[in-house]
Amino acid sequence: MSFLSRIMVVKSQAHFAAGGAKRPAAFQGAAKKKAKQAKNRVGLMMLAFVGVYALVGGRLVQYGLTSPETVSSIMPADRLMASRPDLLDRNGELLATDIRTVSLFAEPHKIVDADEAVEKLATVLTDLDVKGTYKRLSMKNSRFQWLRRQLTPKQQSQILALGIPGIGFRPEKRRFYPGGSTAAHILGFVNIDNRGAAGMERFMDNQGLADLTALGMTSDAPLEPMHLSIDLRVQSILRDVLVNAMAKYESLGAGAVVLDVHTGEILAMASLPDFDPNNPTEGKEEGWLNRVSNGTFEMGSTFKSFTLAMGLDSGKVKLSDSFDARAPIRIGGFTIKDFHGKGRFLTVPEIFQYSSNIGTAKIADTVGTEGHKEFLERLGLTKRMHTELPEVATPSQPRVWKKINSITISFGHGVSTTPLQTAVAGAALVNGGKLIQPTFLPRTREEADKVAVDVIKPSTSKDMRFLFEWNGVNGSGRNARVEGFNVGGKTGTADKVVNGRYSHDKNFNAFLAAFPMENPQYVVLTFIDEPKTDKGNGAALAGTSAAPMAGEIIRRSAAVLGVEPKFGEGGTALLQSY
């Protein structure tokens, strides 16, 4: 290569080298500009995110401070799933529990074709209110409507398969009663929102469960169960006897209660007609009335037990006394006579045995009207009884007690009280004279002694045990006798009031029993409303209806209650043939 050529090559390389030295500065400026732009964009994005989250947080705070809006009947999901405590009998047997279920709802603003949705739902829910449902689904400004509460799993799967837009399910709890109607009036029932509406379910809510639920302080976690005083075995026996009696005597109603005389615990109680708490609306016409605690009746001659106890306790009457029962008593335009008069003087045990109205009236007259009124008040028979069960009626009595009132009340006419109160007062006659308010919750004897009130002398109680046993052996209580268990008691056949007059062919029959009479442990009271005879030829008497009912309950449940039978003279025999 010539010298000139070399010079040209060097100049050319110098030219390129000079141009390359200037380019890096341009490139660096562009990079800085792009980096700055990217940084600004990220800053803007961060600012936007902060703004959005601040807005969302602010709205959440606003919603938290705002009072909850009531939308239809819906409640927050946690409250829909809130648990109720299980109810158990005294032996731990399950009486009521919660089960999971779902309810169907709609969001009408999302429903495309309300008519088509109703048609599809009706294929699964055959009893669907088509018009009402269509009206709810057509409310486009509504965002929530209940369609059906508490579906079965099968119904839920069938509705899901329909694929209807705007239809959904919410989890809920449903109360389940394994025994059905067995203890309906004791347990009560809950409403559609699983809140106590009657019985011990309502009592439980009244003790604070409802308030805690309203405040959102309950959850889906299981709660401690509540034990009741009832024995499910005895309860089942008692109700079975009532069902059979109603069918046998073609009566309007029947009821019974088994009461521990030393603790006041209710071991069993039932009233017929009743209802299934799993579906309580089906029995609301007749079945909701608890005749044992919430029905008031003239208890008839069972009240003679209290009249004789009053006379003996006053000291003005002794077991050995006699009263003239030869002639009827005429007072205030009324004639008081005996159903099966003996036409002679009767001793106190004979007055009880033959259920003499005349003799009983004369004992009441011996004590006096004011003393009679005070004694019934002392036994709690003229005022509302206190117990856990909400359904308790208030007895009725004359506004002003006159002599004629005292006479008729002495044999069970003129005062209406509840059968449960009669049983509680009857327990005081045989347990040594202590009035113990009844309870549906477990209670020890020591706890009962703290709330017991002495209402009659122990000597009076001893005399009444003798009279109960006397009548059980010799009088109207014979049909309630159970071999080995020494049952005593008093019948009551009361004429019912129809159109303001006493009807002679419509009775309210009752039997107040206690056993075993040598050391009473339990009181059993049975009653039956308007029973007919086996042959259908008139009204049955208490001795042939209510007394056998009590005997059957005792025969089947005494061993379950732990009462040992005694056979033979002095209870020394070990075996008994049937």
C-alpha positions in Angstrom: 0.0 0.0 0.0 1.3 3.5 -1.0 2.0 6.2 1.6 -1.0 8.2 0.4 -3.3 5.2 0.8 -2.1 4.7 4.4 -2.9 8.3 5.2 -6.4 8.0 3.8 -7.0 4.9 6.0 -5.8 6.6 9.1 -8.0 9.7 8.5 -10.9 7.5 7.9 -10.4 5.6 11.2 -10.0 8.9 13.0 -13.2 10.2 11.6 -15.1 7.1 12.8 -13.5 7.3 16.2 -14.5 10.9 16.6 -18.1 10.1 15.7 -18.2 7.2 18.1 -17.1 9.4 21.0 -20.1 11.7 20.7 -22.9 8.9 20.5 -22.7 7.6 24.1 -23.8 11.0 25.5 -26.9 10.9 23.3 -27.7 7.4 24.2 -27.4 8.2 27.9 -29.8 11.1 27.7 -32.5 9.0 26.1 -32.1 6.3 28.7 -32.4 8.9 31.6 -35.6 10.3 30.0 -37.1 6.9 29.6 -36.2 5.9 33.2 -37.8 9.1 34.5 -41.0 8.5 32.6 -41.2 4.9 33.9 -40.7 6.2 37.5 -43.4 8.7 37.0 -45.8 6.1 35.7 -45.1 3.8 38.7 -45.7 6.7 41.0 -49.0 7.4 39.4 -50.0 3.7 39.6 -49.1 3.6 43.3 -51.0 6.7 43.9 -54.0 5.3 42.1 -53.8 2.0 44.1 -53.5 4.0 47.4 -56.5 6.1 46.4 -58.6 3.1 45.5 -57.8 1.2 48.7 -58.4 4.4 50.7 -61.8 4.7 49.1 -62.6 1.0 49.8 -61.4 1.3 53.4 -63.4 4.4 54.0 -66.5 2.8 52.7 -65.9 -0.2 54.9 -65.6 2.1 57.9 -68.8 3.9 56.9 -70.7 0.6 56.5 -69.3 -0.6 59.9 -70.6 2.6 61.6 -74.0 2.4 59.9 -77.0 0.6 61.5 -77.7 -2.7 59.7 -80.3 -2.4 57.0 -83.3 -4.7 57.4 -83.6 -6.6 54.1 -86.7 -8.9 53.9 -86.3 -11.4 56.7 -82.6 -12.2 56.1 -80.1 -12.1 59.0 -76.3 -12.2 58.8 -74.9 -15.6 57.9 -73.2 -16.1 61.2 -76.6 -15.7 63.0 -78.3 -18.0 60.6 -75.8 -20.6 61.5 -75.8 -19.9 65.3 -76.3 -23.0 67.3 -78.8 -23.8 70.1 -77.8 -26.0 73.0 -79.0 -29.6 72.7 -81.8 -30.6 75.1 -81.3 -33.8 77.0 -83.4 -35.8 79.5 -82.1 -36.6 83.0 -80.3 -39.7 81.7 -78.6 -37.9 78.8 -81.0 -39.0 76.1 -81.3 -36.6 73.2 -84.5 -34.6 73.1 -83.7 -31.7 70.7 -80.7 -30.8 68.6 -79.6 -28.7 65.6 -79.1 -30.0 62.1 -77.6 -28.2 59.1 -79.9 -27.2 56.2 -80.1 -24.6 53.5 -82.7 -22.1 52.4 -83.5 -20.9 48.9 -83.4 -17.2 48.0 -83.5 -15.1 44.9 -82.0 -11.9 43.7 -84.8 -10.5 41.5 -82.6 -8.0 39.7 -80.7 -10.9 38.3 -83.7 -12.9 37.2 -83.9 -13.0 33.4 -87.4 -14.6 33.0 -89.5 -14.7 36.2 -92.2 -16.8 34.6 -89.8 -19.4 33.4 -88.1 -19.5 36.8 -91.4 -20.1 38.6 -92.3 -22.9 36.2 -89.0 -24.6 36.9 -89.1 -24.2 40.6 -92.7 -25.6 40.7 -91.4 -28.9 39.3 -89.4 -29.4 42.5 -91.4 -27.5 45.0 -94.9 -28.9 44.2 -96.6 -26.8 46.8 -95.0 -23.5 45.7 -97.2 -20.4 45.8 -96.9 -19.7 42.1 -98.5 -16.2 42.1 -96.7 -15.0 45.2 -93.3 -16.3 44.0 -93.8 -14.7 40.6 -94.6 -11.4 42.2 -91.4 -11.5 44.3 -89.3 -12.5 41.4 -90.7 -9.6 39.3 -89.6 -7.0 41.8 -86.6 -5.8 39.7 -85.6 -3.1 42.3 -85.3 -5.8 45.0 -81.9 -7.5 45.6 -83.1 -10.3 48.0 -86.2 -12.4 48.5 -86.7 -15.6 50.5 -88.3 -18.3 48.4 -88.3 -21.3 50.7 -86.7 -21.9 54.1 -85.1 -25.1 55.2 -84.9 -27.3 52.1 -84.0 -31.0 52.1 -80.7 -32.0 50.4 -82.7 -33.7 47.6 -84.6 -30.5 46.9 -81.4 -28.5 46.9 -79.7 -30.8 44.3 -82.8 -30.8 42.1 -83.0 -27.0 42.1 -79.3 -26.7 41.4 -79.8 -28.9 38.4 -82.4 -26.5 37.0 -79.6 -23.9 36.4 -81.8 -20.8 37.2 -79.7 -17.6 37.2 -80.3 -15.3 40.2 -81.2 -18.3 42.5 -79.0 -19.1 45.5 -78.8 -21.0 48.8 -77.9 -19.9 52.3 -76.8 -22.2 55.1 -79.0 -22.4 58.2 -79.7 -24.5 61.3 -82.9 -26.4 61.8 -84.1 -27.8 65.1 -84.8 -31.5 65.1 -86.7 -33.5 67.7 -85.9 -37.2 67.5 -88.9 -38.2 69.7 -91.5 -36.2 67.6 -94.6 -35.6 69.7 -93.4 -37.6 72.8 -92.6 -34.5 74.9 -94.1 -31.8 72.7 -95.5 -29.5 75.4 -92.4 -29.7 77.6 -89.9 -29.0 74.8 -92.0 -26.6 72.8 -90.8 -25.6 69.4 -88.8 -23.0 67.5 -89.8 -20.6 64.7 -88.4 -20.5 61.2 -85.4 -18.5 62.4 -84.6 -21.2 65.0 -85.7 -19.0 67.9 -87.6 -20.5 70.8 -91.4 -20.0 70.5 -92.8 -22.2 73.2 -91.9 -24.6 76.1 -88.4 -25.0 77.3 -87.1 -23.8 74.0 -88.6 -20.4 74.8 -87.4 -20.6 78.4 -83.8 -21.1 77.1 -84.0 -18.0 75.0 -85.5 -16.0 77.8 -82.5 -16.9 79.9 -80.3 -14.8 77.6 -79.7 -17.0 74.5 -81.9 -14.8 72.4 -80.1 -11.6 73.5 -76.7 -13.1 72.8 -77.9 -14.2 69.4 -79.2 -10.7 68.6 -75.9 -9.2 69.5 -74.1 -11.7 67.3 -72.3 -13.3 70.2 -73.3 -16.8 69.3 -71.6 -18.9 66.6 -71.7 -22.2 64.9 -69.7 -23.8 67.7 -71.6 -26.4 69.8 -72.9 -25.1 73.1 -73.2 -26.9 76.4 -76.4 -29.0 76.4 -79.3 -28.3 78.8 -80.4 -31.3 80.9 -84.1 -31.5 81.8 -85.7 -33.3 84.7 -87.9 -35.6 82.6 -87.2 -39.2 82.1 -87.7 -40.0 78.4 -88.7 -43.6 79.2 -91.5 -42.5 81.6 -92.5 -39.8 79.3 -93.0 -42.3 76.5 -95.1 -44.6 78.7 -97.2 -41.7 80.0 -98.1 -40.4 76.5 -98.8 -44.0 75.2 -101.3 -44.4 78.0 -103.0 -41.1 77.2 -103.2 -42.0 73.5 -104.9 -45.3 74.3 -107.3 -43.7 76.8 -108.4 -41.1 74.3 -109.2 -43.8 71.8 -110.9 -46.0 74.3 -113.1 -43.3 75.9 -113.6 -41.2 72.7 -112.7 -38.1 74.7 -111.9 -34.6 73.7 -108.6 -34.5 75.5 -106.4 -36.1 78.2 -103.4 -35.3 80.2 -101.1 -36.6 83.0 -98.1 -35.6 85.0 -95.6 -37.6 87.2 -94.0 -35.5 90.0 -91.2 -36.3 92.5 -92.8 -35.3 95.8 -89.5 -34.5 97.5 -87.7 -32.5 94.8 -90.6 -31.1 92.8 -89.0 -32.4 89.6 -91.4 -33.2 86.7 -90.5 -36.7 85.5 -93.1 -36.8 82.7 -95.9 -34.6 81.5 -98.2 -34.7 78.4 -101.4 -33.2 77.1 -103.5 -34.5 74.2 -104.2 -33.5 71.5 -100.6 -32.4 71.0 -98.3 -31.7 68.0 -95.1 -32.7 66.4 -92.5 -30.0 67.2 -90.7 -30.8 63.9 -93.8 -29.4 62.2 -95.7 -27.5 64.8 -98.1 -25.6 62.5 -100.0 -28.8 61.7 -101.3 -29.0 65.3 -101.9 -25.4 66.1 -105.7 -25.6 66.2 -106.0 -27.9 69.2 -102.5 -29.3 69.9 -100.8 -26.2 71.1 -102.8 -25.9 74.3 -101.0 -27.6 77.2 -104.0 -28.6 79.3 -101.7 -29.7 82.2 -100.2 -26.3 83.0 -102.0 -23.8 80.7 -105.6 -25.1 81.0 -107.8 -24.4 84.0 -110.6 -26.8 85.1 -112.8 -27.4 88.0 -111.0 -30.4 89.4 -114.1 -31.9 91.1 -113.8 -34.2 94.1 -110.0 -34.3 94.0 -110.4 -31.0 95.9 -112.0 -32.9 98.8 -108.4 -34.0 99.6 -107.5 -30.3 100.3 -110.8 -29.7 102.2 -110.2 -32.6 104.6 -106.5 -31.7 104.9 -107.7 -28.2 105.9 -110.0 -29.5 108.5 -107.4 -31.8 110.0 -104.7 -29.1 109.9 -106.9 -26.6 111.6 -107.3 -28.8 114.7 -111.1 -28.5 114.5 -111.5 -31.9 112.8 -110.0 -35.3 113.8 -110.0 -38.6 111.8 -112.3 -40.1 114.4 -115.0 -37.4 114.0 -118.3 -38.0 112.3 -120.6 -35.7 110.4 -124.3 -35.9 109.6 -124.8 -36.7 106.0 -128.4 -37.8 106.2 -130.0 -34.9 104.5 -129.1 -32.5 101.6 -127.9 -29.0 102.4 -130.0 -26.2 101.0 -128.4 -22.8 100.7 -128.8 -19.8 98.4 -131.3 -21.6 96.2 -129.0 -24.5 95.7 -129.3 -28.1 97.0 -126.1 -29.9 97.9 -126.5 -33.7 97.9 -124.4 -36.8 97.6 -124.1 -38.8 94.4 -124.4 -42.1 96.2 -125.7 -41.0 99.6 -125.6 -43.3 102.6 -128.3 -41.5 104.6 -126.4 -41.6 107.9 -123.5 -40.1 109.9 -120.2 -40.6 108.2 -116.7 -40.7 109.7 -114.0 -38.6 108.1 -112.4 -41.6 106.3 -116.0 -42.6 105.1 -116.5 -39.0 103.8 -113.4 -39.5 101.8 -114.2 -43.0 100.7 -117.7 -42.3 99.6 -116.8 -38.8 98.3 -119.6 -37.2 100.3 -120.4 -33.6 99.2 -122.5 -33.1 102.3 -119.8 -34.3 104.7 -117.1 -32.3 102.9 -119.2 -29.1 102.9 -119.7 -29.5 106.7 -116.0 -29.8 107.3 -115.4 -26.6 105.2 -118.1 -24.9 107.3 -116.4 -26.0 110.5 -113.2 -24.2 109.4 -115.0 -21.1 108.0 -114.9 -19.2 104.7 -111.9 -17.0 105.4 -109.9 -20.0 106.7 -110.9 -21.9 103.6 -109.7 -19.2 101.3 -106.4 -18.7 103.2 -105.7 -22.5 103.1 -106.1 -22.8 99.3 -103.9 -19.7 98.9 -101.3 -21.3 101.2 -101.3 -24.4 98.9 -100.8 -22.2 95.8 -104.2 -23.2 94.3 -105.6 -19.8 93.7 -102.6 -17.9 92.2 -100.4 -18.4 89.2 -97.8 -21.0 89.6 -94.1 -20.3 89.0 -92.0 -22.7 87.0 -89.7 -22.6 84.0 -92.4 -23.5 81.5 -93.8 -20.2 80.0 -97.2 -21.6 79.3 -98.8 -21.4 82.8 -102.4 -20.2 83.3 -103.8 -18.2 86.2 -106.5 -19.9 88.2 -110.0 -18.4 88.7 -111.9 -17.9 91.9 -114.8 -15.8 93.2 -114.1 -12.1 93.6 -115.9 -12.3 97.0 -116.0 -15.5 98.9 -119.3 -16.2 100.5 -120.5 -19.2 102.4 -122.1 -20.8 99.3 -118.7 -20.4 97.5 -116.8 -22.1 100.3 -119.3 -25.0 100.3 -119.2 -25.6 96.5 -115.4 -25.1 96.4 -115.0 -27.7 99.1 -116.0 -30.4 96.6 -114.3 -28.9 93.6 -116.9 -26.5 92.0 -116.4 -22.8 91.9 -112.6 -22.6 91.5 -110.7 -23.5 88.3 -107.1 -24.4 88.6 -104.5 -26.2 86.5 -104.0 -29.9 86.8 -100.2 -29.3 87.5 -101.0 -27.1 90.4 -103.4 -29.7 91.8 -100.5 -32.3 91.6 -98.1 -29.9 93.3 -100.5 -29.2 96.1 -101.2 -32.9 96.3 -97.5 -33.7 96.8 -97.5 -31.4 99.8 -100.3 -33.5 101.4 -98.1 -36.6 101.3 -94.5 -35.5 101.6 -94.6 -34.2 105.1 -96.4 -30.9 104.4 -93.8 -29.1 102.2 -95.0 -27.1 99.1 -92.2 -27.3 96.5 -92.6 -25.3 93.3 -92.3 -27.7 90.3 -89.3 -27.7 88.0 -88.4 -29.1 84.6 -84.7 -28.9 85.5 -82.7 -31.4 87.6 -82.9 -30.6 91.3 -81.5 -32.4 94.3 -83.4 -33.0 97.5 -81.1 -30.6 99.3 -81.8 -27.9 96.8 -85.5 -28.5 97.1 -85.4 -28.2 100.8 -84.0 -24.7 100.5 -87.1 -23.5 98.4 -89.7 -25.7 100.2 -92.4 -24.0 102.3 -94.1 -25.7 105.1 -97.9 -25.5 104.5 -99.4 -28.2 106.7 -98.3 -30.0 109.8 -96.4 -33.3 109.5 -99.2 -35.0 111.5 -101.7 -33.7 108.9 -99.6 -35.2 106.1 -99.5 -38.5 108.0 -103.4 -38.5 108.2 -103.7 -37.7 104.5 -101.4 -40.6 103.6 -103.8 -42.8 105.6 -106.8 -41.4 103.8 -105.2 -41.8 100.4 -104.4 -45.4 101.1 -107.8 -46.0 102.6 -109.5 -44.7 99.5 -107.2 -46.7 97.3 -108.1 -49.9 99.1 -111.7 -49.4 99.9 -113.0 -46.5 97.7 -112.9 -45.1 94.2 -109.2 -45.5 93.9 -109.4 -49.3 93.7 -109.0 -49.3 89.9 -105.7 -47.6 90.2 -104.2 -50.2 92.5 -101.0 -51.9 91.2 -99.9 -55.0 93.0 -96.7 -54.4 95.0 -96.7 -50.6 94.7 -99.5 -49.6 97.2 -101.2 -46.9 95.2 -103.6 -44.4 97.0 -105.5 -41.4 95.8 -108.7 -39.5 95.2 -110.9 -39.4 92.1 -112.8 -36.4 90.8 -115.8 -36.5 88.5 -116.7 -32.9 87.7 -119.7 -31.9 85.6 -118.7 -29.5 82.9 -120.3 -26.1 82.4 -122.2 -25.9 79.1 -124.0 -22.6 78.2 -123.8 -21.4 81.8 -125.2 -24.6 83.3 -123.7 -27.8 84.7 -124.1 -30.7 82.3 -124.8 -34.1 83.7 -123.6 -36.0 80.7 -120.3 -34.2 80.1 -117.6 -34.8 82.7 -114.0 -33.7 83.4 -112.5 -36.7 85.2 -109.3 -36.6 87.3 -107.4 -38.9 89.6 -104.8 -37.7 92.1 -102.6 -40.6 93.1 -99.4 -41.2 95.2 -97.2 -44.2 95.6 -96.0 -46.1 97.5 -98.2 -45.0 100.3 -96.0 -46.2 103.2 -93.4 -43.8 102.0 -94.6 -41.7 99.0 -92.1 -40.9 96.3 -94.2 -39.8 93.4 -97.5 -38.2 92.6 -99.3 -39.1 89.5 -102.3 -37.0 88.3 -104.4 -38.1 85.3 -107.4 -36.4 83.7 -109.6 -37.0 80.7 -112.1 -34.6 79.2 -115.6 -35.8 78.3 -114.9 -39.5 78.3 -117.6 -41.9 77.2 -118.2 -45.4 78.7 -116.9 -48.5 76.9 -120.4 -49.2 75.7 -121.0 -45.6 74.7 -124.0 -45.2 76.9 -123.2 -42.0 78.7 -120.3 -40.3 80.5 -117.7 -42.4 82.2 -116.8 -41.7 85.9 -113.4 -40.9 87.1 -113.2 -44.3 88.9 -113.5 -46.1 85.6 -111.5 -43.8 83.4 -108.9 -41.5 85.1 -108.1 -44.0 87.9 -107.2 -46.9 85.5 -105.0 -44.5 83.5 -103.0 -43.7 86.6 -102.7 -47.4 87.5 -101.4 -48.2 84.0 -98.8 -45.4 84.2 -97.6 -46.6 87.6 -97.6 -50.3 86.6 -95.3 -49.6 83.6 -93.1 -46.9 85.0 -92.6 -47.7 88.7 -89.7 -50.0 88.2 -88.1 -47.5 85.8 -88.4 -44.9 88.5 -86.5 -47.1 90.9 -89.5 -48.0 93.2 -89.1 -51.6 94.5 -92.3 -53.6 94.7 -93.3 -55.2 98.0 -95.5 -58.3 98.1 -97.1 -60.3 100.8 -97.8 -59.4 104.4 -95.5 -56.6 105.4 -93.7 -56.7 102.0 -91.7 -59.8 103.0 -92.6 -61.9 99.9 -89.9 -61.9 97.2 -92.0 -63.2 94.2 -95.4 -62.5 92.9 -97.2 -64.5 90.2 -99.3 -62.6 87.6 
